[in-house]
Amino acid sequence: MSCRSSDAVYRLPRCRRWLAVFAIGATVCGWLFAVSHPAWAQQLTTQQPAEAGATEGGSTRPTSAPQAAQPANIAPAEQTPAAAKPRKSQAELEADLAKMLSGATLEGSFTMTGAGRDGARLSRDTYTLGDVKKLAGNIWLIQARIQYGDNDYTVPLPLPIQWAGDTPVIVVDEFTIPGQGTFSARVMFFADHYAGYWKHGERGGNMFGVIHRAAAAAATPAAGAAAGANTQQPPVETEK
């Protein structure tokens, strides 16, 4: 005689009836959890065979050794970097600068900004340098012949030089040039080139150009002896 599952449950003794109800409830709850957490259920099912090491006879079945996890991205073999170029001492940097600038000619251009000035217009200027030597501290004496427009004159310039790492920079604030007035400027030198900014009163502008080194026969003896020197000066402008 067939019967429904609910009739079969109620015909069991009370203790077995509660066990059956508990088993049915646990099965339903496990099924609902697996449906809502599929990733957890998959991980649990894959771990169970590895954790179960017992056979039917009670003896344990040896499990295979866990495999080492393989990295997702295998980095290529590291290459030994090339040896860094030795950094020059301050005395060497200064000597190189003195050698580059003593007797050199600086040819370039400058711009002028301010009221009524065209900041995009370039004007040519030339600086012919004589002896360059360090005096004391960061002050360098630079003999400079300045040529621009109809102007051509030579003036000794004691200029402060500061260093940004291995790069020399002229830093002057309200520096007086005899007969021309006061100037402020920041001019740096690197790889036989110069570039910077100058300011004179309400006017100012950019300056840049190329350093043409003196021939070896024309270089002054002090070029290699003095610690470095920076010999570019701000362009001197007068009202036309």
C-alpha positions in Angstrom: 0.0 0.0 0.0 1.4 3.3 -1.1 1.5 6.3 1.3 2.6 9.9 1.2 6.0 10.9 2.7 4.3 12.9 5.4 2.3 9.8 6.5 5.5 7.8 6.7 7.1 10.4 8.9 4.2 10.5 11.3 4.1 6.7 11.6 7.7 6.7 12.9 8.3 6.8 16.6 8.6 10.3 18.1 12.4 10.3 18.4 12.9 9.0 14.9 10.3 11.5 13.7 12.3 14.4 15.0 15.5 13.1 13.6 13.8 12.8 10.2 12.5 16.3 10.4 15.9 17.6 11.4 17.6 15.8 8.5 15.1 17.2 6.0 15.6 20.7 7.4 19.4 20.4 7.3 19.3 19.2 3.7 17.0 22.1 2.6 19.2 24.7 4.5 22.4 23.3 2.9 20.8 23.4 -0.5 19.7 27.0 -0.1 23.2 28.0 1.2 24.9 26.3 -1.7 22.7 28.1 -4.2 23.4 31.5 -2.6 27.2 30.8 -2.2 28.3 28.8 -5.2 32.0 29.7 -4.8 32.1 28.4 -1.2 30.3 25.2 -2.2 32.7 24.5 -5.0 35.7 25.1 -2.7 34.3 22.8 -0.1 33.6 20.0 -2.6 37.2 20.2 -4.0 38.8 20.1 -0.5 36.8 17.1 0.7 38.6 14.5 -1.4 42.0 15.7 -0.4 41.1 15.7 3.3 39.5 12.3 3.2 42.4 9.9 3.4 40.5 6.8 4.8 39.6 3.7 2.8 36.9 1.2 3.5 39.2 -1.0 5.6 40.0 1.9 7.9 43.5 2.3 6.6 44.5 5.7 5.4 45.2 6.3 1.7 48.3 8.4 1.2 47.4 11.7 -0.3 49.5 13.3 -3.0 51.8 16.1 -1.8 50.3 19.5 -2.4 51.7 21.2 -5.5 53.4 24.5 -5.1 51.4 27.4 -6.3 52.6 28.8 -9.6 52.8 32.6 -9.8 50.4 34.1 -12.4 53.2 36.1 -13.9 56.7 34.9 -13.9 59.1 37.8 -13.9 62.0 37.5 -16.4 65.4 37.0 -14.9 66.8 40.2 -13.5 69.6 41.7 -15.4 72.5 43.1 -13.6 72.4 46.9 -14.1 75.4 48.6 -15.7 77.7 50.1 -13.2 76.8 53.7 -12.4 79.2 56.4 -13.7 81.3 57.7 -10.8 80.1 61.1 -9.7 82.6 63.9 -10.1 83.8 65.8 -7.1 83.0 69.4 -6.6 86.5 70.4 -7.5 86.3 68.4 -10.8 83.0 70.0 -11.7 84.4 73.5 -11.1 87.5 72.8 -13.1 85.4 71.5 -16.0 83.3 74.6 -15.9 86.4 76.9 -15.9 87.8 75.0 -18.9 84.6 75.3 -20.8 84.0 79.0 -20.3 87.5 80.6 -20.1 88.1 82.2 -23.5 84.8 81.0 -24.9 82.3 82.8 -26.9 78.6 82.7 -26.0 76.3 83.3 -29.0 72.5 83.4 -28.6 69.3 85.3 -28.4 67.2 87.0 -25.8 63.6 88.3 -25.5 62.1 91.3 -23.9 58.9 91.5 -22.0 57.1 94.5 -20.4 54.9 97.4 -21.5 55.0 98.0 -25.2 57.4 95.0 -25.8 56.9 92.0 -28.1 57.9 89.0 -25.9 58.1 86.7 -29.0 60.7 88.9 -30.8 64.3 87.5 -30.6 67.4 89.7 -30.5 70.9 88.5 -31.0 73.7 88.9 -28.4 77.2 87.8 -28.0 79.4 87.4 -24.9 83.2 86.9 -25.3 84.8 85.7 -22.1 88.3 86.2 -20.9 89.9 84.8 -17.8 87.5 83.0 -15.5 88.5 82.1 -11.9 87.1 81.5 -8.5 87.7 84.1 -5.9 86.2 83.0 -2.6 83.2 81.0 -1.5 80.8 81.0 -4.5 82.1 84.2 -6.1 83.8 84.0 -9.5 85.5 86.8 -11.4 84.5 86.8 -15.1 86.1 89.1 -17.7 83.3 89.5 -20.2 83.1 91.5 -23.4 79.4 92.2 -24.1 78.2 92.9 -27.6 74.6 93.7 -28.6 73.3 96.2 -31.1 75.7 99.1 -31.3 77.2 98.3 -27.8 80.6 96.7 -27.3 82.4 96.9 -24.0 84.4 94.7 -21.6 83.6 94.6 -17.9 84.9 92.4 -14.9 82.0 90.7 -13.3 82.2 89.2 -9.8 79.2 86.8 -10.0 77.9 84.2 -7.5 77.6 80.7 -8.8 75.4 78.1 -7.2 75.1 74.4 -8.0 72.0 72.4 -8.7 73.6 68.9 -8.5 76.2 69.0 -11.3 74.7 72.0 -13.0 76.1 75.6 -12.3 73.7 78.4 -12.1 74.4 82.2 -12.0 72.1 83.7 -9.3 72.1 87.5 -9.0 69.5 89.8 -7.4 69.8 93.5 -8.0 73.4 93.1 -9.3 74.9 96.4 -10.5 76.7 96.6 -13.8 78.7 99.9 -14.0 77.0 102.3 -16.3 74.1 100.0 -17.0 72.0 99.7 -13.8 70.9 96.8 -11.7 69.9 93.3 -13.0 68.5 90.1 -11.6 69.0 86.8 -13.4 69.1 83.0 -13.2 71.3 81.5 -15.9 72.3 77.8 -16.0 75.0 76.1 -18.1 74.8 72.5 -19.4 76.4 70.6 -22.3 77.9 73.7 -24.0 74.6 75.6 -23.8 73.2 78.3 -21.6 69.6 79.3 -20.8 67.9 81.5 -18.2 65.8 84.5 -17.3 66.9 88.2 -16.8 65.2 91.2 -15.3 66.0 94.9 -15.5 63.5 97.3 -13.9 60.1 96.7 -15.4 61.6 94.7 -18.3 62.8 91.1 -18.5 62.9 88.1 -20.7 64.5 84.8 -21.6 68.0 84.2 -22.8 69.6 81.2 -24.4 72.4 80.1 -26.7 75.4 78.0 -27.5 78.9 78.1 -25.9 81.8 78.0 -28.4 84.8 76.8 -26.5 88.2 78.5 -27.0 90.8 76.6 -29.0 93.3 74.7 -26.9 96.2 77.0 -28.0 94.2 80.1 -27.1 92.9 78.9 -23.7 94.4 80.8 -20.8 96.5 78.9 -18.2 94.0 79.7 -15.5 91.3 77.8 -17.3 92.4 74.4 -16.0 93.7 75.6 -12.7 90.8 77.5 -11.2 87.9 75.6 -9.6 84.8 76.1 -11.8 83.5 79.4 -13.1 80.2 80.5 -14.6 80.6 83.3 -16.9 77.3 84.3 -18.5 75.8 87.6 -17.6 72.3 89.0 -18.1 71.8 90.8 -21.3 72.2 94.5 -20.9 69.5 96.6 -22.4 69.2 100.4 -22.8 66.2 102.3 -24.2 66.5 102.8 -27.9 
